[in-house]
Amino acid sequence: MTDLSKKEMTMPEKYDVKFMKCALEEATKAFKKGEVPIGCVIVKDGEIVARGHNTIEKDKSSLSHAEVKAIKKAQKVTGDWRLNGCTLYSTVEPCVMCVSACILSRVDRVVYGCREVNLGGCGSIAEIHRLKGFSHKTKVEGGILEEECSQLMKSFFKSVRKK
């Protein structure tokens, strides 16, 4: 990702920053609840159709990732399991499960903030979206508000270690 502060932002970059800030709001909700602070929003036609944040500890479920929760909400709101025309914004690189859910749900584009070196399915440990055989291709871009997203994660794990 280029340093947006050093050049004029293009229209897509402006939207990416705007919606990533909304995903960060969701991540902050998770942080306040003692959950790993990952937040997500799904956008269609310039409007947020769904929001989600991690609730793994609360739900006692490894499936309660921000992205999966947002996908389920977006499918309910749109009335379709296919999320064509949607962009999913996540503060952290989606894991293998979540990027697979994006592909299977026909999300057009995934935009994330910071890398997830242990579980990331968009380049850190795997590039699920690049596997041959999927009938739907999901575009992936990373590094939007990377420092802010990374700092929130670092702050959370620092507070966990103190406890």
C-alpha positions as CSV (number, residue, x, y, z in Angstrom):
1,M,0.0,0.0,0.0
2,T,1.3,3.4,-0.8
3,D,1.6,6.1,1.8
4,L,-1.6,8.0,1.3
5,S,-0.5,11.0,3.4
6,K,2.2,11.9,0.8
7,K,-0.1,12.1,-2.2
8,E,-3.6,13.0,-3.3
9,M,-5.9,10.1,-2.6
10,T,-8.0,8.6,-5.4
11,M,-11.7,8.2,-5.0
12,P,-11.5,4.4,-4.2
13,E,-8.7,5.1,-1.6
14,K,-10.9,7.7,0.1
15,Y,-13.7,5.2,0.3
16,D,-11.3,2.6,1.6
17,V,-10.1,4.8,4.4
18,K,-13.6,5.9,5.3
19,F,-15.0,2.4,5.6
20,M,-11.8,1.0,7.3
21,K,-12.4,3.6,10.0
22,C,-15.9,2.1,10.5
23,A,-14.3,-1.3,10.7
24,L,-12.0,0.1,13.4
25,E,-15.0,1.3,15.4
26,E,-16.2,-2.4,15.3
27,A,-12.8,-3.6,16.4
28,T,-12.9,-1.1,19.3
29,K,-16.2,-2.6,20.4
30,A,-14.5,-6.0,20.5
31,F,-11.6,-4.7,22.5
32,K,-13.9,-3.2,25.1
33,K,-15.6,-6.6,25.5
34,G,-12.3,-8.4,26.0
35,E,-12.4,-9.9,22.5
36,V,-9.5,-9.9,20.0
37,P,-10.1,-6.5,18.4
38,I,-11.1,-7.4,14.8
39,G,-13.8,-5.4,13.2
40,C,-15.5,-5.7,9.8
41,V,-18.0,-3.8,7.7
42,I,-19.6,-4.9,4.4
43,V,-20.4,-2.2,1.8
44,K,-22.6,-2.3,-1.2
45,D,-23.3,0.7,-3.5
46,G,-21.4,3.0,-1.1
47,E,-23.5,2.1,1.9
48,I,-22.7,-0.2,4.9
49,V,-25.1,-3.1,4.8
50,A,-23.5,-5.1,7.7
51,R,-21.1,-4.7,10.6
52,G,-19.4,-7.3,12.8
53,H,-16.7,-7.8,15.4
54,N,-15.2,-10.8,17.1
55,T,-17.4,-12.5,19.8
56,I,-15.4,-15.7,20.0
57,E,-15.1,-15.6,23.8
58,K,-18.7,-14.5,24.4
59,D,-20.1,-17.1,22.1
60,K,-17.6,-19.8,23.0
61,S,-17.3,-20.5,19.2
62,S,-14.3,-20.4,16.9
63,L,-16.8,-19.5,14.2
64,S,-17.7,-16.1,15.7
65,H,-15.1,-14.1,13.6
66,A,-16.0,-10.5,12.7
67,E,-16.1,-11.4,8.9
68,V,-18.4,-14.4,9.3
69,K,-20.8,-12.4,11.5
70,A,-20.8,-9.6,9.0
71,I,-21.4,-11.9,6.0
72,K,-24.4,-13.5,7.8
73,K,-25.9,-10.1,8.5
74,A,-25.3,-8.9,4.9
75,Q,-26.9,-11.9,3.5
76,K,-30.0,-11.3,5.7
77,V,-30.1,-7.6,4.8
78,T,-29.7,-8.2,1.1
79,G,-32.0,-11.2,1.0
80,D,-29.4,-13.2,-0.9
81,W,-26.5,-15.5,0.0
82,R,-24.6,-14.0,-3.0
83,L,-22.9,-10.8,-2.0
84,N,-22.0,-9.7,-5.5
85,G,-21.1,-6.0,-5.7
86,C,-20.0,-6.0,-2.0
87,T,-16.7,-5.0,-0.5
88,L,-15.7,-6.5,2.9
89,Y,-13.4,-4.3,5.1
90,S,-11.6,-6.1,7.9
91,T,-9.1,-4.5,10.3
92,V,-6.9,-7.6,10.1
93,E,-6.1,-9.9,7.2
94,P,-8.9,-12.5,7.1
95,C,-8.0,-16.1,8.2
96,V,-8.3,-19.0,5.8
97,M,-11.9,-19.7,7.0
98,C,-13.0,-16.0,6.6
99,V,-11.5,-15.4,3.1
100,S,-13.0,-18.7,2.0
101,A,-16.4,-17.5,3.3
102,C,-15.9,-14.3,1.3
103,I,-15.2,-16.3,-1.9
104,L,-18.1,-18.7,-1.3
105,S,-20.4,-15.7,-0.7
106,R,-19.3,-14.0,-3.9
107,V,-17.8,-10.9,-2.2
108,D,-16.2,-8.9,-5.0
109,R,-13.4,-7.4,-2.9
110,V,-11.7,-7.8,0.5
111,V,-9.8,-4.9,2.0
112,Y,-7.9,-5.3,5.2
113,G,-5.7,-3.2,7.5
114,C,-2.8,-5.1,8.9
115,R,-1.4,-8.6,8.3
116,E,-2.1,-11.6,10.5
117,V,1.2,-13.5,10.3
118,N,-0.1,-16.6,12.2
119,L,-3.5,-17.2,10.5
120,G,-3.8,-14.8,7.5
121,G,-5.4,-16.4,4.4
122,C,-4.7,-13.5,2.0
123,G,-0.9,-13.9,1.8
124,S,0.6,-14.4,5.2
125,I,0.3,-18.2,5.4
126,A,-1.8,-18.9,2.3
127,E,-3.3,-17.1,-0.7
128,I,-6.7,-18.7,-0.7
129,H,-8.1,-16.2,-3.1
130,R,-5.5,-17.2,-5.7
131,L,-6.3,-20.9,-5.7
132,K,-7.4,-22.2,-9.1
133,G,-10.8,-23.8,-9.4
134,F,-13.1,-21.3,-7.7
135,S,-15.9,-20.1,-9.9
136,H,-15.7,-16.6,-8.2
137,K,-12.7,-14.4,-8.0
138,T,-12.4,-12.1,-5.0
139,K,-9.9,-9.3,-5.2
140,V,-7.8,-8.6,-2.1
141,E,-6.0,-5.5,-1.0
142,G,-4.2,-4.8,2.2
143,G,-2.6,-2.0,4.2
144,I,-5.4,0.4,4.5
145,L,-4.9,2.2,7.8
146,E,-2.4,-0.5,8.6
147,E,-0.7,1.4,11.5
148,E,-4.0,2.1,13.3
149,C,-5.2,-1.5,12.9
150,S,-1.9,-2.9,14.0
151,Q,-1.7,-0.6,17.0
152,L,-5.1,-1.7,18.2
153,M,-4.0,-5.3,18.1
154,K,-0.8,-4.6,19.9
155,S,-2.6,-2.6,22.6
156,F,-5.0,-5.4,23.2
157,F,-2.3,-8.1,23.5
158,K,-0.2,-5.8,25.8
159,S,-3.2,-5.4,28.1
160,V,-3.8,-9.2,28.1
161,R,-0.2,-9.9,29.0
162,K,-0.5,-7.4,32.0
163,K,-3.4,-9.4,33.4
